[in-house]
Amino acid sequence: MKLEDVPERLPAYVYDLRGLAEHVASVRTALGPTELYYAAKANPDAEILRTVAPHVDGVEVSSGGELTHVRETLPHTPLAFGGPGKTDDELALAQRHADRIHVESPRELSRLSALGPADVLLRANLPFRTPGAALAMSGPFGMDEDALAECARRIPETGLTLRGVHAHLASGLGAPAMLDLAARIVDWALPFLKDHGVDDPEINIGGGMAVDYASPAARFDWETYGRGLPTGARLRVEPGRALTAYHGWYVTDVLDVKTTRGDTYAVLRGGTHHLRTPATKGHDHPFEVLTSDEAPTTAASLVGQLCTPKDVFATDVPVPPLAPGDIIAFTMAGAYAWNISHHDFLMHPKPTFHYLR
């Protein structure tokens, strides 16, 4: 990001839509026949959605609010509706507007079947170990083998159509580990679906492609992943963070610099109520000082305006000499940033939003 791209009013989010479009298009090419859905939970900004849409096969949503927002923004894009704890209103909305519904439990199957026909995937909670994963999506997500078999046996009596399975089991894995997991999912899913009369199986193997905030230049190896995916089924992936994280900045300025008991703090306008990612992930968020070309000569913690010691972007990191008015741009702020933050804590002004086209 360049200093001339900094908006007048700070804090601000700045999204690089042209770079995003190029990145998603390259992912689409690398995946070959595998379907690409965008997980809207990563960043549902309307301009982000419109930029991604021409390069994806659909969008995955996880609430009635997301479904309504995405359908209004992208009237003709296929939608998959997933997530645990769907309400009756959400199931009814999905039955009307989603192309695929990911069923999470036998009870949810019964509630959905009362609404009329729908195409469904059964979400599988499989006992596959995923060493090195940032998150293991087990617990309340999906069903074990007994519940899956129960649902599959019941579906012919319900008016629903079983299209396949959904198995997003882990997040934060590189291409080799993701390929190993995909192979195990497909090896389990194909005979399961064949046993239950699914002739043209769909297998959604989820998202979770690794994004390394400690190494902003590192990227998931989409070409290796696309070449190595198993065959024999209609495969679908639904990444979010790995598509949009690299194409957003949270930009703000320094309000104060002070040293307390030997530790230096740069107090920035805004805080983690705007960019919760570092607090959520427990990392030092990558950044650039746009108003200085000097090499780092000291260390400081970058903190926000909130009345909590947890309002920290980065702790004791190398910085050039900082002064009030310096501009800090936090990179990799295009996913799970503004939309997961606790916006109204202390009721500070909200950031502005800007788009590079």
N, C-alpha and C positions, 0 to 999 in steps of 0.2 A: 504494500500500500504506500502511496506517495502523500506527502504533506498537502499537496494541492487538492487531494481527494477528501480532506478532513472537513466535515460540515461546520457551519458557523456555531451551531448550538450543540453543546456536549452535556452529558454523554450521548453517544449515538451508535447505532448499529449500521454498518455499511456492508452490503452484500454485492459480491462480484458475480453478476448474472451471466456474463459472457464466459467467464472461466468455469462457472458451474455447468453451463450447457455443454462446453467442450469436454469436461470431465465425465459427465453422465453419458454423453454420446460414445466416449471411448470405452466405458464400462459395458454399454449395450453391445458394442462390436465384439468385445472380448468374450462375452458370454455365449455368443453363437445362438444355438436354438433354445437355450435356457431362458425362460421368461423372467423379466426384471420388473418387480413392483417396488415402488418407493414407500418406505414406512413414514407416514406423515407425522408421527409422533416426534420425529427428530427435529423437524422445523415445518410447521404448517403455514408459514407466511404465504400469502396469496401469490406474491410475485415469484417466490421460490417454487411453488406448485406449478405455476404457468411455465416457468423455465424448464422444469424437469419433465413435464408431461409429454412433449413430443418425442422423448427418448426412452420412455418406459412403457411397459405393457399394461400397467395398472397402478393403483395406489392402495396400500393397506392402511386401514383405519381401525381405531380401538375404542371408540366411544360414539354415542349418538351425536355429540357435538362435533367431533371430527368428521363423521360421515356427512352431516348436514353442510358443514363448511366446505369440505372438499367437493361434494356434489354441486354446490352452488358455484364454486370457482371453476370446476372442470366438469361441465354437464355430461360429457360423453365418455369420460375415462372409466374403464372397468374398476370396480372397487371390491376389495376383500375385507370383511369385517371380522375382527378377532378380539381376543382378550377375555379374561375371566370376569364373572359377576355382571353379565349383561342383564339389564332390566327388561321388563315386558315391553316397555315403549321402545327400547333400543332394538330388541328382536323384531318388533313390528316394522320399524324403520328399515332394518337390514333386509327383512323379507321383501320389502317393496323396492329397495334401491341398490342392494349389494349383489354382485354377480356370484360371489362365494361367501359363505358364512362358516367360520371355524368354530365347531361345536366343542365345548370344554367339559361337558359332563352329561351323564344320562338324563338328569333332571332338565338340563338346558335343552336337550334333544326333545323331550316331551313338550316343553313349553313352546319350542319353535314349531313343532309339527302341528300344534293346534291352530297355527296362523295360516297354513296353506303351503303350497309347494315352495321348495327352495333347493338350491344346489349347495351341498355341504362338504367340508373336509373335517375329519375327526382329528382333534389335536392330541398328539401322542406325547406322553411323558415317559420316555424310554430310559432304561437303566444303563446308559452309556456314560462311562467316565470321560471327562473332558479336562485333562491336566492343562494348566496354564490359562484357563478361561478366566476372564475378568468377572463374569457372571455366569452361574449355572441356572438355567431357567427351569428349575424343578419345582417342588412344593406344590402350590396351588395351580400351576399351569398345566393344563391338559390332563390326560387320563392314562392309567396303567393298562396293561394288556387285558385284564378282565373287563374293565369298563369299556375299553375300545371294542372288544368282541361283543359285549352286550348291545352297544349302540349299533354296530354293524348288523347284528341279527335282527334288530327291531326296525331298522330303516325301511325295509320293503313294505311294512304295514303302515307307515306313517305318511306316505305321499311325498316325502323328501327324496332327493336323489344323492346317493353317495358318489362323490367324484374322486375322493382320494384322502390323503392325510396331510396334516401340517405338523412339523416337528422342528420348532426353533428351540434347540437344547442348550445353547451356550453363546456367549458374546466375548469379543476381544481376542479372537484367534487368528493366526496367520493362515495363508493359503494352504500349506501342507496339512495342518491340523484340521482345517475346515473341510478339505477334501476327504480326509480319513473319516470324519464324522458323517459327511454326505454319503459315503459308500456304505457305512454301517446302517444309516437310516434307510437307504434304498434297498439294501439286502433284506432288511426286516419288512419293509412296507410292501414290496411287490408280491410276495406270497400271501401276505395278509389280505391285500386287496383282491387278489385272484380268488382266494377262498370265499370271498364275499361277493363275487360276481361283477367286479369292476373291470371292464375290458379295456378301457382307455384311461389308465390311472394317472392322476395328478399328484405330485409329491412336492409340497412346499417345504424346503429345507431351511427356511428362515433367513435371518440376517446375522449380525454380530461380527462382521469383518473388522479386524483389528484397526484401531486408530491410535497412534502413539503420540501423546501430547509432549513427551520428552524429546521426541525426534520429529519435528514438524515436516521435514523433507521426506520422511519414510512414508511409503504408501503400500496398501494391500496389493498383492500381485494378482491383478485381475486376469491377466493373460494366462498365467499358469493355472489359476483356478478354473477358468473357462475351458481350457483344454483338457483338464483332468476330471471333470464332472462325469458321473456315471450316466449310462444310457439305459434305454428300456422303459422310460416313463417320461411324461410331460413334467419336466422339472421347473420349479419356480423359486426365486430367491427374493427377499424383501429387505435389502439394506436401507439404512437411514443415515446414521452418523457418517459412514464411510463415503456417502455421496456428497453431503452438504457441509461437513465440518470445516473443510479447507477454504471455503469461499465466503466466509464472514469474519468481520472484525468488530470488536467492541472498543470504541475509541473514546478516550476521556482525557482530562488534564489534571495536573498536580495542583492541589490546593495548599499543601503545607509539607515541609520537610523538617523533621525533628529527630533528635537523638535523646533517648531515655535509657539510663543505666547501661550505656555502651551500645545500645542497639538503635539503628537508624530506621525510621519509618517515613515513607512517602505516602501521604494521605491524598487519595484521589477522589475526584467528584464521582458520585455514584457508588457502586459496590456490588457485593454478591447478590443483592436483591435484584440486580439487573443481569448479572452473569454468575449463575450458581455453579457452573461446571467445575471450577477448581475445588469448591467446598464439597461437591458431590463425589468427585473422583479422587479427592485427596492428593492433588498434585500442584506443583507450581505451574501456573498457566503461562504458555509462551507469549512473548510480547516484543514489541519494538519501540524504541524511543525515537519518535519521528522528528523531534526538534534538536537532535544532537547527532553529530557524526563521530563524537569522541569514543574511544575505547573505554570499556568499563574500568574504573579505577577504585571503586568502593563497592560496598554491598548494602542493600536496603531491603526491607519488606514492603511490598506494595499492598496497601490496605484501603478500605473504603470508608464511608461516612457512618456506617451503622454502629449502634451502641452494643456491640458484641465483639469479643476478641476473635470470633470465628470469621469475621468479615475480612478475609485475607485472599488476595489473588496469588501471591507468591511470597515465599519466606526467605529472607537473607540471600537474595539473588544478586549477581553482578550487575551493576548499573554504572553509567557515566554520572558525573555530578548532576544532580537534579535540583530544580528550583521551581517555585510556583509558576504555572503557565506552561511548563513542558507538556508535550502531548504524548500520551502512551496509547499504542494500538495493540490490543490483545488479539492475537491471531487465533485461528482454529475456533472461531466463535459462531460457526454456521449451523451448529446442531446442539440440541439439548442445552441451550443457553438461555435466551430470554424466555422461551416458552415453559421452562421448568423452574423459573425463579419466583421468589416470594415478593412480588411486585409492590405490594402495599405496605410492607413493614416500614414504619416511620414516615410513610407518606411523602417521600422525596419525589421530585418530578421524574416522570418516566423518560426514557431515552427517545430520541428521534430515530427515524429509519430512512435509509438512503440506499440507492441502487446504482451500481456501475453497469452500464449496458454496452 
